[in-house]
């Protein structure tokens, strides 16, 4: 798409245009008229009830376009795949903090006796179902525990919505854009008191070529606390 050359924001005025710059009556510096001022009787987005918008959905094409722009913007500012995944993880972490705040607020406002999970498995199940539904409109497809490492758990998504419209070049085949999702999971776990390092890995199979595994490596303090709560 071609764009016309924009006018410079700052320029040195010539003698012929000095008058229009000196006087605030120029349309460029004029104050908004009464018709342009916000209507105080019209509710803004900050006035909307967050509980009523709980089941609101966002257009899939709009979400895909926005995330595509995020990836392209980030890709231009990194030096490799690892750096790109790290930045996507950081962006997801910021989103995850807000997702957790919103979910906690809704739970406390709708329940007379809100409950905070202090055990690991219920917290992971809440991420597997509630967080996935809040962000992607569906639950994840599975949750597994590593048979080799006691501090590792995996959340499986056979068809990540975040990956559906992403075309990865061959030279970047190892890239997992679900690092954004990994950042969301890491933020939620940290906020719930289960510090962990979360990464995303492509694990395709014949039935699900976009299958992704979110690997959760828990902090030692989490396992020690779980032992005390048994």
ABEGO torsion letter per residue (X at the ends): XBBBBBBBABBBBBAAAAAAAABAABAAABBBBAAABBBAABBBAAABBAAAAAABBBBAAAAAAAAAAAAAAAAAABABAAAAAAAAAAAAAAAAAAAAAAAAAAAAAABABBBBBABAAAAAAAAAAAAAAAAAGBBBABBBBBAABAABBBBBBABBAAAAABBBBAAAAABBAAAAAAAAAAAAAAAAGBBBBBBBBBBBBAABAABBBBBBBBBAAAAAAAAAAX
